[in-house]
């Protein structure tokens, strides 16, 4: 049976929180690294995440829900960890890239879990597009790390 109603709104809000987490994480990372390539990548990814958040926000509203306006509490700790690890590691870009990779891997895990549910086709397609962007971002981050 296709997920709908409150359960669908709950799932969409969970992913909206994930977007907010990523948005703040990438903004933090962009302000921490020194590599121009990493800065451009992080700023570009933040813009795409902002678009994804707007799409999810709209879907939550269209399905009768109230969109969340914050990220997950554990993500705030992750953003703090970017700063701590960067400071401890003499603010190396590699340390920040490692944390960004970890964050994107978590986002991909959450999207894959959501896509395993029986979703309406339009929602499935939207989430699959978001996951593809996350996977491309992961490949880009890994490329910068090598």
N, C-alpha and C positions, 0 to 999 in steps of 0.2 A: 504494500500500500504506500502510495506517495506521501511523503512528509508534507504536512500542511499546518496551517493555523499557528498556535502558540509554539509548537515544536520547531517549525520552520523559522519563525521569528527569533527564537532562542538561538538556533544554529547561526543565523545570519548575524545576530548581535555578537556572538562569540567571534566570528570572523571579522566583524567590524572592530572589536577590541584588538584583535591581532593586527589589523591595519594601523590603528592608532599607535600600537606598540612599535611597529616597524617604522612608521613615519617619524616618531621621536627618536628612535634608535639611529636611523640614517642621518637625521639632522645632527644628532650628537656626534656621530662618527665623522661626518663631513667637517665639523668644526674642530676635530681632534687630529686628523691626519695631515701630513704635509705633502703627500704625493698629489700632484695636479690630476693625474688619471683617476685616483681614488676619490678625490673631491668631486670631480665631474660625475663619476659613476654613482656616488652616494646621493648627490643632489638630484640627478636624473631619476634614480630609484624612488626617492622621496616624492617626487612629482607624480610618478605612476601609482604609488601607494595612495596618495591623496585622491587620485581619480578613482581608484578601486574602492576607497572608503565612501566616496560620494555615491558610487553605484550601489553599494551595500546599504547605505543610509536610505536611499530611495526605495530599495526593495523592502526593507523593514517597514517603511511607512505604507507602501502599497499593499502589504500583507497585514495591515492593521496594528502594527506594533509601534512601540516607542523606541527609537534608536538610542543606544548607549552613547555617552559622550566622553568616555575615558578608556584607557587600555587596561590590561590585566595588572594586578598588583605585583606579580612576580617580574613583569617586564620592567617596572620602575627599578627594581633591584638590578636587572640586567643592564639597563642604561647606566646606572651607577657603577656597575662592574666595568663597563667600557672605560670610564674615567679612571677608576682605581687601577685596573690592569695597565692602561696606557701610562699612567704616572709611574707605576712600579717598574715598568719595562722601558723607562726613559722615553715614554711617549712614542714608541716605535709604531710605525704603520702596520707592521706584521701583527702586533698584538691586537690592534683595532680590527684589522681584517679578519683575524681568527674569531673575534667576538661577533662581527657582522655575519660571518659564515654560520656560526652557531645560531644566531637569531633567524636567519633565513631558513636554515634546516628545520627549526621549530615551526616556522610559519608554513613551510611545505608539508610537514607532518600534520598540522591542523587542517590544512586544505584537503589533503588526501583522505583524512578521516571523514571530513564533511562530504567529500565526493563519493565515499563508499555508501552513503545513505541513499534511500530511494527518493530522489529529488524531482521536482517538476523540471521538465526539459530546459526551459529558459534559465532557471537558476543553476542547473548543472552546467550549462554552457558558459554562463558568466563565471562560475567558480573555476571551471577548467581553464578559462582565459587568464584568470588571476594566478592560478597555479603555474601556468606556462611562463608568466612574467617572473614569478619567484624562481623557477628553475633556471631561467636565463640569467637572472641576477646571481644566483649561486655559481653558475658557470663563469660569469664575469669576475666574481670575487675570487674564485679558485684560480683563475687565470692571472690575477694580480699577485696572488700568493706564490706562484711558481717562478 
